[in-house]
Amino acid sequence: MTPHRWRKASYCQEGDACVHISPTPTTIHITDRPHPPHPVLTTTPAAFTALLHALKAGQLTPR
């Protein structure tokens, strides 16, 4: 298995409050910290793009 190449989100705060992504042609891996062990959410590029559009449009509200 190829190790992930994590990129820090552009809207990161200082410290540990960050989202990191590791894109591949067929998947997007998302985590809150780039160093193992850590939970990783894996999704498709289409689903990740839809999430970003919904966030930017303000369509998602916190519970």
Summary of the structure (lengths in Angstrom):
residues: 63
radius of gyration: 12.5
end to end distance: 36.6
largest distance: 36.6
contacts: 117
relative contact order: 0.16
helix: 19%
strand: 21%
